[in-house]
Every structure is written in C-alpha cells, then in structure tokens.
Amino acid sequence: MKAVFNVAITKPEGGIRFARKETEIDFVPVAGMEVEDSVWDRPVEVVSVCYGIESKELFIDLKKHTAKNLQDQKSLLKMYRDHGWEAREE
C-alpha cells in the first residue's frame, strides 16, 4: 500500500515547511509507533495516520522537527532532500 510520510519543520520565529516521502508499506502504522529512515539518527514518532478512501493512500504525520532559525531550517530541508525526501524551501 502506498504511504506518504510527512514531517513539519518549524522555526521559533514562525514559518513552517514540510518534507514528505512516498513509499510502499505492508502494514498500517499507528500513532505512537516509531519509524526509521536514513535521514534520522534515531526513530521518529508517528503522530497521526489517515487513510485516503479515494486515493487509497495512507497519510502519516510524524513528530515535527524544530529548527533553531531560518538557516537551520534550510539546512534541515537540504538534509531531507539528500535522503530522498521531497522538501521545498518556498
């Protein structure tokens, strides 16, 4: 089943960006579960899971990542892109 993982990357002065990664999985994650990816040093918590009836996809929100400032946020977005995630700075 297709799964779309989303993580919000925020910064203290405001402004939110998102990174997303699509993949095939053979299970349905639940809130509280942790998932691993090469972008992180340790597993990240699943916050919510939604099934799109029409799209037949799982949308999985992960615990947000808080950047220190704008430059840190840009660095984090680049790190996600370097690990195969879609992440835009716009």
Order of alpha helices (4+ residues) and beta strands (2+ residues): beta-beta-beta-beta-beta-alpha-beta
